[in-house]
């Protein structure tokens, strides 16, 4: 990447601290050290708010069925891991749509104070997946991230996806994954960087692509104009509308994308990585 020469004035004690991170290898000199510190700052402050969709069908582990976001991954739950990841990128407030699992989720993570994040809950039992956007619309005044609760964020380059979203001037950017069988997972058709067709869970006899929604989205406040009613669905209403308007972009996930949507996927991940 091209670099530009600049002249700056810094206190001598700060310069001494900057010099302590120069190791001659990964940080080669003083300019490289300053660049590293500045990039680290921006990486941690690209987002402020997030939405996690945590309702819906649970997952059966042994004899007990629990919310997918509460499945254990080592010493922490899937939700706790994702909250920590979001926090690293600057997120300070999260809205969790817990629905029937709201009580259990509250018991597990509460207000989020112990994690350093403020958590608000949307507990309405009915309505679409975009219902909480109508309810909390005044809170979203800048770019925010929305995600399905059964996705593990560790395998996603959030900063790169955010930059891609901003470079395109997108109203919405949807993470796109490739699967062998898209039945029951939705089907996406892309033309260049844009998603031109979004079908939720097509039938087996329908022609479909192997591209599906990866369950992570960057959204601008303008999307809220499409979420005025509590029964609005992201998958059935908002995404198809945005695709038809040429306002829905797709960001390709790689093989590190992790979707823990059922017991089989969970056991496979558990056996390979935990």
Backbone as CSV, one residue per row, in Angstrom:
resi,resn,N_x,N_y,N_z,CA_x,CA_y,CA_z,C_x,C_y,C_z
1,UNK,0.845,-1.197,0.000,0.000,0.000,0.000,0.877,1.242,0.000
2,UNK,0.511,2.277,-0.792,1.294,3.499,-0.865,1.258,4.235,0.458
3,UNK,2.401,4.826,0.798,2.493,5.602,2.023,2.798,7.053,1.700
4,UNK,2.397,7.946,2.582,2.589,9.369,2.391,3.454,9.927,3.505
5,UNK,4.480,10.703,3.119,5.373,11.291,4.110,4.698,12.485,4.784
6,UNK,4.706,12.501,6.122,4.138,13.614,6.880,5.119,14.034,7.968
7,UNK,4.928,15.227,8.505,5.749,15.714,9.619,4.833,15.941,10.816
8,UNK,5.187,15.343,11.940,4.383,15.506,13.150,5.279,15.862,14.326
9,UNK,4.693,16.484,15.333,5.429,16.836,16.552,4.801,16.100,17.726
10,UNK,5.617,15.320,18.444,5.127,14.499,19.558,6.006,14.735,20.780
11,UNK,5.403,14.710,21.961,6.159,14.845,23.205,7.243,13.789,23.289
12,UNK,8.380,14.135,23.859,9.526,13.220,23.914,9.223,11.962,24.725
13,UNK,8.421,12.092,25.796,8.106,10.905,26.597,7.221,9.935,25.820
14,UNK,6.357,10.478,24.930,5.516,9.623,24.101,6.376,8.907,23.064
15,UNK,7.360,9.635,22.514,8.278,9.020,21.541,9.008,7.843,22.183
16,UNK,9.426,8.015,23.430,10.126,6.933,24.135,9.235,5.696,24.277
17,UNK,7.945,5.932,24.548,7.011,4.811,24.659,6.795,4.138,23.305
18,UNK,6.729,4.948,22.251,6.573,4.397,20.897,7.757,3.503,20.557
19,UNK,8.947,3.935,20.925,10.164,3.176,20.597,10.203,1.808,21.268
20,UNK,9.473,1.646,22.362,9.520,0.365,23.084,8.878,-0.776,22.301
21,UNK,8.027,-0.462,21.308,7.375,-1.548,20.554,8.139,-1.901,19.276
22,UNK,9.236,-1.186,19.004,10.050,-1.502,17.822,10.883,-2.745,18.113
23,UNK,10.660,-3.797,17.303,11.410,-5.037,17.520,12.323,-5.384,16.346
24,UNK,12.312,-4.557,15.295,13.178,-4.803,14.148,12.643,-5.830,13.171
25,UNK,11.526,-6.474,13.521,10.953,-7.510,12.646,9.520,-7.135,12.253
26,UNK,8.556,-7.370,13.122,7.171,-7.010,12.794,6.962,-5.500,12.855
27,UNK,7.667,-4.834,13.759,7.649,-3.362,13.837,9.079,-2.899,13.614
28,UNK,9.354,-2.389,12.416,10.737,-2.190,11.979,11.348,-0.873,12.425
29,UNK,10.537,0.179,12.525,11.083,1.500,12.822,10.015,2.357,13.488
30,UNK,10.370,3.619,13.748,9.452,4.509,14.457,8.185,4.793,13.650
31,UNK,8.332,4.986,12.334,7.146,5.233,11.494,6.205,4.035,11.516
32,UNK,6.807,2.840,11.413,6.024,1.611,11.446,5.324,1.455,12.797
33,UNK,5.998,1.879,13.875,5.424,1.784,15.220,4.205,2.704,15.352
34,UNK,4.319,3.934,14.870,3.192,4.872,14.931,2.023,4.360,14.102
35,UNK,2.321,3.840,12.906,1.286,3.286,12.041,0.557,2.127,12.716
36,UNK,1.312,1.255,13.391,0.734,0.108,14.089,-0.216,0.553,15.191
37,UNK,0.196,1.563,15.962,-0.636,2.063,17.063,-1.911,2.700,16.531
38,UNK,-1.817,3.491,15.470,-2.982,4.173,14.907,-3.970,3.160,14.329
39,UNK,-3.464,2.169,13.578,-4.336,1.153,12.994,-5.034,0.340,14.077
40,UNK,-4.316,0.048,15.160,-4.909,-0.705,16.268,-6.049,0.094,16.886
41,UNK,-5.876,1.397,17.006,-6.942,2.245,17.562,-8.185,2.205,16.685
42,UNK,-8.002,2.380,15.366,-9.152,2.395,14.472,-9.844,1.045,14.419
43,UNK,-9.081,-0.035,14.503,-9.676,-1.361,14.466,-10.609,-1.579,15.644
44,UNK,-10.322,-0.953,16.740,-11.131,-1.145,17.939,-12.292,-0.161,18.045
45,UNK,-12.452,0.696,17.049,-13.499,1.702,17.158,-14.267,1.886,15.851
46,UNK,-14.637,0.787,15.212,-15.364,0.898,13.946,-16.867,0.755,14.134
47,UNK,-17.288,0.250,15.287,-18.712,0.028,15.531,-19.092,0.507,16.922
48,UNK,-20.390,0.702,17.115,-20.881,1.082,18.435,-22.025,0.185,18.901
49,UNK,-22.907,-0.192,17.967,-24.095,-0.966,18.344,-24.207,-2.245,17.512
50,UNK,-24.850,-3.252,18.129,-25.047,-4.544,17.466,-26.398,-5.115,17.849
51,UNK,-26.922,-5.966,16.986,-28.173,-6.687,17.234,-27.897,-8.173,17.071
52,UNK,-28.328,-8.972,18.039,-28.163,-10.426,17.966,-29.544,-11.077,17.995
53,UNK,-29.826,-11.877,16.978,-31.088,-12.613,16.898,-30.901,-13.948,17.607
54,UNK,-31.461,-14.077,18.806,-31.190,-15.244,19.646,-32.415,-16.102,19.898
55,UNK,-33.540,-15.782,19.264,-34.755,-16.569,19.467,-34.807,-17.760,18.538
56,UNK,-35.976,-18.352,18.432,-36.145,-19.482,17.521,-35.826,-20.821,18.154
57,UNK,-35.713,-21.813,17.297,-35.499,-23.182,17.761,-34.200,-23.314,18.545
58,UNK,-34.266,-24.038,19.664,-33.085,-24.260,20.473,-32.264,-25.419,19.945
59,UNK,-31.271,-25.819,20.707,-30.421,-26.941,20.334,-30.425,-27.962,21.470
60,UNK,-30.561,-29.226,21.122,-30.603,-30.276,22.137,-29.204,-30.820,22.371
61,UNK,-28.725,-30.661,23.604,-27.420,-31.179,24.001,-27.663,-32.168,25.141
62,UNK,-27.475,-33.432,24.841,-27.820,-34.457,25.817,-29.317,-34.546,25.957
63,UNK,-29.812,-34.432,27.178,-31.251,-34.509,27.427,-31.906,-33.146,27.533
64,UNK,-31.120,-32.102,27.393,-31.632,-30.753,27.614,-31.591,-29.920,26.334
65,UNK,-32.642,-29.146,26.092,-32.682,-28.221,24.972,-32.454,-26.806,25.495
66,UNK,-31.487,-26.108,24.903,-31.136,-24.750,25.343,-31.121,-23.808,24.150
67,UNK,-31.085,-22.519,24.429,-30.943,-21.528,23.362,-29.591,-21.747,22.683
68,UNK,-29.562,-21.619,21.374,-28.310,-21.841,20.643,-27.193,-20.920,21.125
69,UNK,-27.542,-19.691,21.482,-26.503,-18.750,21.913,-25.854,-19.167,23.230
70,UNK,-26.507,-20.080,23.961,-25.970,-20.508,25.249,-25.211,-21.826,25.167
71,UNK,-25.001,-22.351,23.958,-24.235,-23.590,23.848,-22.800,-23.346,24.314
72,UNK,-22.253,-24.267,25.107,-20.906,-24.069,25.657,-19.812,-24.310,24.624
73,UNK,-18.862,-23.369,24.568,-17.675,-23.504,23.714,-16.467,-23.328,24.620
74,UNK,-16.030,-24.409,25.226,-14.953,-24.312,26.199,-15.474,-23.706,27.492
75,UNK,-14.805,-22.663,27.982,-15.175,-22.054,29.257,-16.245,-20.974,29.114
76,UNK,-16.606,-20.645,27.892,-17.612,-19.602,27.669,-18.702,-20.108,26.735
77,UNK,-19.825,-19.413,26.731,-20.897,-19.757,25.798,-20.634,-19.078,24.449
78,UNK,-21.364,-19.520,23.438,-21.268,-18.900,22.120,-21.573,-17.405,22.224
79,UNK,-22.597,-17.047,22.982,-22.969,-15.640,23.139,-21.842,-14.838,23.780
80,UNK,-21.257,-15.362,24.833,-20.183,-14.642,25.516,-18.985,-14.440,24.597
81,UNK,-18.656,-15.448,23.808,-17.542,-15.309,22.862,-17.834,-14.216,21.838
82,UNK,-19.054,-14.205,21.323,-19.406,-13.194,20.325,-19.453,-11.790,20.932
83,UNK,-19.925,-11.675,22.157,-19.940,-10.368,22.820,-18.520,-9.841,23.014
84,UNK,-17.605,-10.711,23.377,-16.206,-10.304,23.547,-15.620,-9.851,22.216
85,UNK,-15.948,-10.563,21.136,-15.462,-10.168,19.812,-16.016,-8.813,19.414
86,UNK,-17.315,-8.608,19.618,-17.931,-7.321,19.289,-17.310,-6.187,20.101
87,UNK,-17.027,-6.462,21.351,-16.415,-5.454,22.211,-15.063,-5.021,21.670
88,UNK,-14.292,-5.963,21.131,-12.966,-5.633,20.594,-13.053,-4.649,19.433
89,UNK,-14.187,-4.619,18.760,-14.355,-3.717,17.622,-15.137,-2.466,17.984
90,UNK,-15.256,-2.199,19.269,-15.830,-0.948,19.724,-17.277,-0.997,20.155
91,UNK,-17.948,-2.122,19.981,-19.367,-2.209,20.333,-19.548,-2.042,21.839
92,UNK,-20.429,-1.114,22.206,-20.685,-0.860,23.623,-22.136,-1.143,24.007
93,UNK,-23.007,-1.306,22.996,-24.421,-1.574,23.275,-24.941,-2.654,22.328
94,UNK,-25.584,-3.665,22.883,-26.121,-4.780,22.104,-27.597,-4.969,22.428
95,UNK,-28.396,-5.126,21.386,-29.799,-5.486,21.556,-29.927,-6.969,21.233
96,UNK,-30.447,-7.749,22.165,-30.636,-9.182,21.965,-32.124,-9.472,21.832
97,UNK,-32.501,-10.045,20.703,-33.885,-10.490,20.514,-33.954,-11.937,20.973
98,UNK,-34.386,-12.124,22.216,-34.339,-13.448,22.814,-35.639,-14.227,22.730
99,UNK,-36.745,-13.500,22.588,-38.054,-14.139,22.500,-38.264,-15.150,23.625
100,UNK,-38.549,-16.412,23.247,-38.859,-17.410,24.266,-37.666,-17.750,25.155
101,UNK,-36.454,-17.389,24.704,-35.251,-17.697,25.478,-34.757,-16.497,26.288
102,UNK,-35.476,-15.393,26.242,-35.005,-14.161,26.874,-34.678,-14.361,28.353
103,UNK,-35.536,-15.079,29.070,-35.298,-15.294,30.492,-34.007,-16.037,30.762
104,UNK,-33.766,-17.117,30.014,-32.544,-17.899,30.201,-31.309,-17.094,29.829
105,UNK,-31.417,-16.304,28.751,-30.278,-15.498,28.319,-29.954,-14.423,29.349
106,UNK,-30.992,-13.820,29.916,-30.784,-12.811,30.954,-30.056,-13.391,32.161
107,UNK,-30.449,-14.611,32.528,-29.778,-15.263,33.657,-28.300,-15.491,33.368
108,UNK,-27.986,-15.759,32.102,-26.612,-16.086,31.728,-25.709,-14.858,31.622
109,UNK,-26.186,-13.779,30.996,-25.307,-12.623,30.761,-25.838,-11.324,31.363
110,UNK,-27.079,-11.329,31.821,-27.629,-10.161,32.501,-27.540,-8.883,31.695
111,UNK,-27.112,-7.821,32.356,-27.019,-6.503,31.719,-25.772,-6.349,30.873
112,UNK,-24.875,-7.339,30.967,-23.612,-7.275,30.219,-22.520,-6.502,30.919
113,UNK,-22.801,-6.031,32.136,-21.836,-5.206,32.861,-20.508,-5.930,33.077
114,UNK,-20.560,-7.234,33.364,-19.326,-7.980,33.626,-18.467,-8.141,32.375
115,UNK,-19.083,-7.936,31.199,-18.341,-8.026,29.939,-17.885,-6.645,29.483
116,UNK,-18.545,-5.615,29.982,-18.221,-4.253,29.564,-19.077,-3.783,28.417
117,UNK,-20.243,-4.402,28.256,-21.193,-4.048,27.205,-22.579,-3.877,27.821
118,UNK,-23.326,-2.885,27.363,-24.702,-2.691,27.819,-25.635,-3.520,26.942
119,UNK,-26.421,-4.406,27.565,-27.324,-5.280,26.819,-28.773,-4.887,27.069
120,UNK,-29.503,-4.687,25.973,-30.937,-4.452,26.024,-31.627,-5.680,25.420
121,UNK,-32.815,-5.998,25.935,-33.515,-7.204,25.479,-34.822,-6.850,24.789
122,UNK,-35.079,-7.563,23.695,-36.367,-7.485,23.006,-37.054,-8.811,23.257
123,UNK,-38.162,-8.784,23.986,-38.772,-10.022,24.460,-40.126,-10.325,23.838
124,UNK,-40.508,-9.577,22.812,-41.799,-9.834,22.182,-41.830,-11.241,21.605
125,UNK,-42.898,-11.977,21.897,-42.986,-13.360,21.440,-43.406,-13.512,19.998
126,UNK,-44.018,-12.470,19.437,-44.487,-12.542,18.057,-43.782,-11.488,17.221
127,UNK,-43.942,-11.606,15.896,-43.352,-10.612,15.009,-42.233,-11.203,14.190
128,UNK,-41.714,-10.398,13.273,-40.652,-10.853,12.395,-39.279,-10.617,12.980
129,UNK,-38.251,-11.077,12.256,-36.873,-10.944,12.745,-36.389,-9.504,12.746
130,UNK,-37.129,-8.613,12.081,-36.768,-7.191,12.092,-37.629,-6.403,13.077
131,UNK,-38.446,-7.101,13.852,-39.356,-6.430,14.768,-38.670,-5.510,15.744
132,UNK,-37.520,-5.923,16.260,-36.841,-5.096,17.256,-36.274,-3.823,16.646
133,UNK,-36.038,-3.807,15.320,-35.546,-2.591,14.681,-36.611,-1.495,14.742
134,UNK,-37.879,-1.903,14.574,-38.971,-0.938,14.702,-39.070,-0.439,16.141
135,UNK,-38.866,-1.347,17.085,-39.001,-1.016,18.510,-37.851,-0.125,18.991
136,UNK,-36.623,-0.418,18.525,-35.445,0.317,18.985,-34.915,1.296,17.940
137,UNK,-35.748,1.709,16.995,-35.265,2.477,15.845,-34.493,3.738,16.246
138,UNK,-34.844,4.393,17.342,-34.175,5.630,17.741,-32.747,5.396,18.216
139,UNK,-32.414,4.157,18.526,-31.066,3.855,19.003,-30.051,3.710,17.866
140,UNK,-30.543,3.451,16.653,-29.632,3.164,15.548,-29.504,4.376,14.631
141,UNK,-28.460,5.168,14.865,-28.250,6.389,14.092,-26.952,6.345,13.290
142,UNK,-26.292,5.186,13.287,-25.054,5.006,12.534,-24.949,3.545,12.120
143,UNK,-23.939,3.235,11.337,-23.751,1.860,10.874,-23.743,0.899,12.059
144,UNK,-24.487,-0.209,11.953,-24.485,-1.212,13.014,-24.417,-2.605,12.413
145,UNK,-24.065,-3.551,13.239,-23.957,-4.943,12.817,-25.127,-5.731,13.398
146,UNK,-25.682,-6.620,12.594,-26.773,-7.482,13.020,-26.365,-8.910,12.688
147,UNK,-26.695,-9.865,13.546,-26.239,-11.229,13.307,-27.188,-12.252,13.888
148,UNK,-27.175,-13.424,13.294,-27.894,-14.564,13.855,-27.081,-15.114,15.018
149,UNK,-27.779,-15.537,16.060,-27.090,-15.959,17.270,-26.302,-17.244,17.164
150,UNK,-26.515,-18.041,16.091,-25.792,-19.309,15.972,-24.551,-19.216,15.090
151,UNK,-24.089,-17.994,14.816,-22.855,-17.775,14.068,-21.727,-17.467,15.045
152,UNK,-20.546,-18.053,14.832,-19.374,-17.738,15.646,-18.558,-16.672,14.921
153,UNK,-18.426,-15.505,15.536,-17.751,-14.383,14.885,-16.245,-14.550,14.766
154,UNK,-15.652,-15.451,15.532,-14.201,-15.615,15.515,-13.646,-15.849,14.111
155,UNK,-14.431,-16.508,13.256,-13.935,-16.844,11.924,-14.215,-15.794,10.871
156,UNK,-14.689,-14.627,11.273,-15.072,-13.584,10.323,-14.193,-12.351,10.516
157,UNK,-13.669,-11.821,9.414,-12.869,-10.601,9.464,-13.830,-9.409,9.482
158,UNK,-14.256,-9.025,10.661,-15.260,-7.976,10.816,-14.777,-6.647,10.240
159,UNK,-13.517,-6.318,10.485,-12.998,-5.046,9.990,-13.001,-5.005,8.460
160,UNK,-12.599,-6.090,7.818,-12.572,-6.127,6.355,-13.984,-6.032,5.785
161,UNK,-14.936,-6.719,6.415,-16.326,-6.656,5.959,-16.891,-5.249,6.131
162,UNK,-16.565,-4.610,7.237,-17.008,-3.229,7.479,-16.444,-2.289,6.416
163,UNK,-15.153,-2.423,6.128,-14.524,-1.564,5.120,-15.134,-1.795,3.741
164,UNK,-15.433,-3.052,3.424,-16.081,-3.396,2.157,-17.452,-2.712,2.069
165,UNK,-18.191,-2.775,3.145,-19.516,-2.142,3.221,-19.411,-0.638,2.971
166,UNK,-18.441,-0.009,3.593,-18.279,1.439,3.472,-17.767,1.832,2.089
167,UNK,-16.838,1.059,1.531,-16.312,1.381,0.195,-17.421,1.375,-0.853
168,UNK,-18.368,0.463,-0.703,-19.456,0.349,-1.675,-20.572,1.365,-1.439
169,UNK,-20.501,2.086,-0.336,-21.575,3.013,-0.010,-22.901,2.285,0.124
170,UNK,-22.844,1.074,0.678,-24.018,0.194,0.721,-25.002,0.612,1.804
171,UNK,-26.261,0.364,1.530,-27.299,0.515,2.554,-27.294,-0.715,3.448
172,UNK,-26.984,-1.861,2.848,-26.895,-3.115,3.603,-25.883,-4.038,2.931
173,UNK,-25.080,-4.703,3.734,-24.136,-5.706,3.240,-24.363,-6.990,4.004
174,UNK,-24.575,-8.053,3.271,-24.895,-9.347,3.854,-23.716,-10.302,3.649
175,UNK,-23.268,-10.944,4.712,-22.220,-11.947,4.574,-22.749,-13.147,3.803
176,UNK,-21.971,-13.638,2.841,-22.407,-14.721,1.974,-21.478,-15.928,2.152
177,UNK,-22.082,-17.098,2.366,-21.324,-18.340,2.514,-21.698,-19.306,1.396
178,UNK,-20.828,-20.276,1.157,-21.067,-21.305,0.146,-21.310,-22.636,0.847
179,UNK,-22.392,-23.321,0.459,-22.712,-24.629,1.023,-23.051,-25.601,-0.107
180,UNK,-22.932,-26.884,0.189,-23.277,-27.890,-0.814,-24.769,-27.957,-1.067
181,UNK,-25.562,-27.846,0.006,-27.010,-27.962,-0.119,-27.685,-26.765,0.551
182,UNK,-28.184,-25.806,-0.241,-28.793,-24.606,0.340,-30.244,-24.766,0.792
183,UNK,-30.838,-25.947,0.596,-32.213,-26.159,1.034,-32.309,-25.914,2.535
184,UNK,-33.336,-25.194,2.957,-33.580,-24.825,4.354,-32.614,-23.763,4.880
185,UNK,-31.751,-23.242,4.005,-30.798,-22.221,4.438,-30.939,-20.921,3.647
186,UNK,-31.810,-20.894,2.649,-31.958,-19.705,1.818,-31.033,-19.796,0.610
187,UNK,-31.292,-19.018,-0.398,-30.493,-19.053,-1.619,-30.302,-17.642,-2.152
188,UNK,-29.073,-17.332,-2.567,-28.713,-15.986,-3.004,-28.128,-16.033,-4.407
189,UNK,-28.502,-15.053,-5.233,-27.894,-14.889,-6.557,-27.208,-13.533,-6.579
190,UNK,-25.937,-13.522,-7.012,-25.166,-12.277,-7.050,-24.803,-11.910,-8.479
191,UNK,-24.692,-10.622,-8.727,-24.182,-10.088,-9.975,-23.147,-9.042,-9.608
192,UNK,-21.871,-9.385,-9.790,-20.823,-8.514,-9.288,-20.873,-8.497,-7.775
193,UNK,-20.737,-7.327,-7.159,-20.773,-7.256,-5.691,-22.172,-7.230,-5.104
194,UNK,-23.192,-7.139,-5.965,-24.558,-6.979,-5.465,-25.336,-8.291,-5.438
195,UNK,-26.204,-8.403,-4.461,-27.147,-9.519,-4.393,-28.393,-9.097,-5.166
196,UNK,-28.717,-9.832,-6.214,-29.858,-9.458,-7.063,-31.091,-10.303,-6.767
197,UNK,-30.906,-11.396,-6.028,-32.045,-12.236,-5.661,-31.792,-12.858,-4.306
198,UNK,-32.786,-12.794,-3.444,-32.685,-13.388,-2.109,-33.944,-14.201,-1.871
199,UNK,-33.794,-15.513,-1.747,-34.929,-16.403,-1.506,-34.721,-17.132,-0.191
200,UNK,-35.670,-16.979,0.723,-35.576,-17.686,1.994,-36.059,-19.131,1.838
201,UNK,-35.169,-20.063,2.110,-35.496,-21.494,2.171,-36.303,-21.987,0.957
202,UNK,-35.685,-22.034,-0.229,-36.387,-22.520,-1.421,-36.684,-24.007,-1.328
203,UNK,-37.671,-24.463,-2.101,-38.013,-25.888,-2.123,-36.922,-26.674,-2.851
204,UNK,-36.864,-27.980,-2.598,-35.818,-28.811,-3.176,-35.854,-28.851,-4.692
205,UNK,-37.055,-28.729,-5.289,-37.162,-28.808,-6.746,-36.927,-27.469,-7.435
206,UNK,-36.680,-26.407,-6.660,-36.397,-25.104,-7.252,-34.928,-25.006,-7.649
207,UNK,-34.679,-24.266,-8.733,-33.309,-23.996,-9.130,-32.730,-22.997,-8.144
208,UNK,-31.552,-23.266,-7.649,-30.975,-22.392,-6.635,-29.456,-22.371,-6.742
209,UNK,-28.865,-21.321,-6.227,-27.415,-21.236,-6.186,-26.929,-21.870,-4.887
210,UNK,-25.623,-22.013,-4.766,-25.052,-22.566,-3.542,-24.574,-21.459,-2.603
211,UNK,-24.972,-20.238,-2.905,-24.676,-19.113,-2.030,-25.842,-18.911,-1.063
212,UNK,-25.516,-18.741,0.213,-26.559,-18.519,1.217,-26.186,-17.340,2.112
213,UNK,-27.149,-16.883,2.864,-26.870,-15.849,3.857,-25.964,-16.420,4.937
214,UNK,-24.890,-15.691,5.228,-23.955,-16.117,6.272,-24.360,-15.656,7.659
215,UNK,-25.526,-14.999,7.771,-26.055,-14.657,9.090,-25.416,-13.473,9.777
216,UNK,-24.623,-12.663,9.050,-24.018,-11.457,9.616,-24.240,-10.323,8.620
217,UNK,-24.735,-9.171,9.109,-25.090,-8.074,8.215,-24.598,-6.733,8.772
218,UNK,-24.124,-5.880,7.873,-23.874,-4.480,8.223,-25.013,-3.659,7.643
219,UNK,-25.619,-2.813,8.454,-26.789,-2.054,8.042,-26.619,-0.574,8.359
220,UNK,-27.169,0.250,7.470,-27.220,1.686,7.702,-28.599,2.047,8.271
221,UNK,-28.699,3.177,8.972,-29.995,3.577,9.552,-31.118,3.676,8.522
222,UNK,-30.775,3.911,7.242,-31.795,4.002,6.214,-32.626,2.744,6.062
223,UNK,-32.077,1.605,6.485,-32.811,0.338,6.412,-34.038,0.368,7.322
224,UNK,-33.985,1.171,8.369,-35.070,1.211,9.344,-36.385,1.689,8.740
225,UNK,-36.294,2.399,7.616,-37.515,2.854,6.955,-38.342,1.682,6.446
226,UNK,-37.707,0.513,6.293,-38.401,-0.685,5.829,-38.890,-1.548,6.990
227,UNK,-38.602,-1.128,8.212,-38.952,-1.928,9.395,-39.874,-1.148,10.322
228,UNK,-40.981,-0.712,9.777,-41.899,0.124,10.558,-42.891,-0.687,11.379
229,UNK,-43.071,-1.965,11.023,-44.047,-2.802,11.723,-43.333,-3.969,12.413
230,UNK,-43.849,-4.441,13.545,-43.184,-5.520,14.289,-43.178,-6.871,13.587
231,UNK,-44.041,-7.055,12.575,-44.093,-8.353,11.900,-43.191,-8.417,10.673
232,UNK,-42.351,-7.405,10.462,-41.454,-7.378,9.300,-40.303,-8.359,9.511
233,UNK,-39.971,-9.093,8.456,-38.893,-10.085,8.498,-37.704,-9.619,7.668
234,UNK,-36.510,-9.803,8.195,-35.307,-9.476,7.435,-35.237,-10.330,6.167
235,UNK,-35.500,-11.633,6.332,-35.321,-12.580,5.230,-36.436,-12.509,4.196
236,UNK,-37.665,-12.370,4.636,-38.807,-12.405,3.710,-39.164,-11.037,3.138
237,UNK,-38.838,-9.970,3.878,-39.269,-8.641,3.460,-38.110,-7.699,3.120
238,UNK,-37.257,-7.437,4.093,-36.260,-6.390,3.922,-35.188,-6.752,2.901
239,UNK,-34.579,-7.931,3.017,-33.512,-8.286,2.080,-34.004,-8.396,0.631
240,UNK,-35.146,-9.056,0.375,-35.644,-9.078,-1.011,-35.938,-7.683,-1.559
241,UNK,-36.479,-6.806,-0.717,-36.771,-5.436,-1.154,-35.482,-4.700,-1.503
242,UNK,-34.469,-4.790,-0.646,-33.194,-4.125,-0.897,-32.517,-4.682,-2.151
243,UNK,-32.611,-6.003,-2.338,-32.032,-6.618,-3.539,-32.709,-6.064,-4.786
244,UNK,-34.030,-5.924,-4.744,-34.772,-5.383,-5.879,-34.433,-3.937,-6.168
245,UNK,-34.021,-3.202,-5.143,-33.654,-1.797,-5.294,-32.184,-1.609,-5.646
246,UNK,-31.431,-2.709,-5.716,-30.001,-2.610,-5.999,-29.194,-2.088,-4.831
247,UNK,-29.713,-2.247,-3.608,-29.077,-1.696,-2.412,-28.493,-2.762,-1.486
248,UNK,-28.477,-4.026,-1.931,-27.989,-5.108,-1.084,-26.694,-5.681,-1.662
249,UNK,-25.616,-5.558,-0.906,-24.315,-6.058,-1.342,-23.972,-7.350,-0.608
250,UNK,-23.135,-8.159,-1.241,-22.712,-9.414,-0.636,-21.226,-9.439,-0.368
251,UNK,-20.841,-9.899,0.803,-19.437,-10.044,1.191,-19.148,-11.520,1.380
252,UNK,-18.211,-12.047,0.615,-17.945,-13.486,0.610,-17.167,-13.931,1.846
253,UNK,-17.738,-14.869,2.610,-17.021,-15.481,3.724,-16.157,-16.624,3.194
254,UNK,-15.073,-16.917,3.904,-14.236,-18.035,3.494,-14.582,-19.276,4.319
255,UNK,-13.718,-20.268,4.284,-14.021,-21.549,4.929,-13.972,-21.482,6.451
256,UNK,-13.521,-20.363,7.005,-13.480,-20.232,8.463,-14.827,-19.815,9.053
257,UNK,-15.815,-19.613,8.168,-17.182,-19.296,8.625,-17.736,-20.485,9.400
258,UNK,-18.277,-20.226,10.595,-18.785,-21.291,11.465,-20.261,-21.041,11.777
259,UNK,-21.098,-21.993,11.378,-22.541,-21.910,11.598,-22.965,-23.065,12.499
260,UNK,-23.231,-22.781,13.754,-23.572,-23.816,14.732,-25.088,-23.928,14.855
261,UNK,-25.725,-24.330,13.761,-27.182,-24.287,13.683,-27.879,-25.539,14.199
262,UNK,-27.138,-26.630,14.386,-27.768,-27.842,14.915,-26.743,-28.663,15.680
263,UNK,-27.214,-29.764,16.271,-26.330,-30.572,17.110,-25.171,-31.163,16.318
264,UNK,-25.421,-31.558,15.075,-24.366,-32.134,14.239,-23.240,-31.126,14.015
265,UNK,-23.608,-29.888,13.667,-22.607,-28.844,13.432,-21.844,-28.532,14.719
266,UNK,-22.573,-28.520,15.839,-21.933,-28.248,17.126,-20.934,-29.342,17.475
267,UNK,-21.327,-30.602,17.327,-20.438,-31.719,17.663,-19.204,-31.724,16.766
268,UNK,-19.396,-31.399,15.495,-18.269,-31.345,14.563,-17.284,-30.268,14.980
269,UNK,-17.790,-29.101,15.332,-16.917,-28.019,15.786,-16.243,-28.394,17.102
270,UNK,-17.015,-28.967,18.009,-16.488,-29.347,19.317,-15.341,-30.354,19.165
271,UNK,-15.513,-31.343,18.313,-14.496,-32.384,18.123,-13.237,-31.852,17.455
272,UNK,-13.390,-30.862,16.571,-12.248,-30.370,15.796,-11.499,-29.213,16.445
273,UNK,-12.196,-28.416,17.267,-11.575,-27.182,17.744,-11.546,-27.018,19.256
274,UNK,-12.317,-27.823,19.991,-12.352,-27.634,21.444,-11.705,-28.795,22.183
